[in-house]
Amino acid sequence: MTSTTTASRTYEVVVHRETHTEGSWWVFDIPDLGAVGQATRLADVGSEARGIIAAWDEDGPAEDDVHVTVRL
């Protein structure tokens, strides 16, 4: 689970690993926005989530406002 704050608003980001014969991805959900995304590396989940949130909110969250917690 990830939390990110923008303009006094916190967004929860839930991330999990999916593995298929074609490859593996980190899939995440931003429930407050009804949005989903994916990244090939766990290290990229925060950045990808911030990009999606920024598309909804012009200012977007700061990098320090994203804390990634992996759901097993």
C-alpha positions in Angstrom: 0.0 0.0 0.0 1.3 3.4 -0.9 0.1 6.8 0.4 0.7 10.0 -1.5 -0.3 13.5 -0.5 -1.2 16.3 -2.9 -2.8 19.6 -1.9 -3.7 18.3 1.5 -5.1 15.1 0.0 -3.7 11.6 0.6 -4.1 8.9 -2.1 -3.7 5.2 -1.3 -1.9 3.2 -3.8 -2.1 -0.6 -3.5 0.6 -2.6 -5.4 1.1 -6.3 -6.1 3.3 -8.5 -8.3 1.8 -10.4 -11.3 3.8 -13.0 -13.1 2.7 -14.5 -16.5 4.5 -16.5 -19.1 4.9 -13.2 -21.1 6.6 -11.4 -18.2 6.2 -9.9 -14.8 4.8 -6.6 -13.7 4.0 -4.6 -10.6 0.3 -3.7 -10.9 -1.1 -0.9 -8.8 -4.5 0.5 -8.0 -5.4 4.1 -6.9 -8.9 3.5 -5.5 -9.8 7.2 -4.9 -9.3 7.8 -8.7 -10.6 4.4 -9.9 -7.3 4.2 -11.8 -4.8 1.4 -12.3 -1.3 1.2 -13.7 1.7 -1.0 -14.0 5.5 -0.8 -13.9 8.2 -3.4 -14.8 10.2 -2.5 -11.7 9.0 -2.0 -8.1 11.3 1.1 -7.9 9.2 2.7 -10.6 5.8 2.3 -9.0 5.9 5.5 -7.0 6.9 7.6 -10.1 4.2 5.9 -12.3 1.5 6.5 -9.6 2.6 10.1 -9.2 2.2 10.5 -13.0 -1.3 9.2 -13.0 -2.3 11.3 -10.0 -0.8 14.4 -11.6 -3.0 13.7 -14.7 -6.0 14.1 -12.4 -4.5 16.9 -10.3 -2.5 19.5 -12.2 0.0 20.0 -9.4 0.6 16.4 -8.6 2.2 15.0 -5.4 5.8 15.6 -4.4 8.2 12.7 -4.7 8.6 12.5 -0.9 4.9 12.0 -0.4 4.9 8.5 -1.9 5.7 5.6 0.3 5.5 2.1 -1.4 4.4 -0.9 0.6 4.0 -4.2 -1.3 1.0 -6.4 -0.7 2.0 -10.1 -0.8 
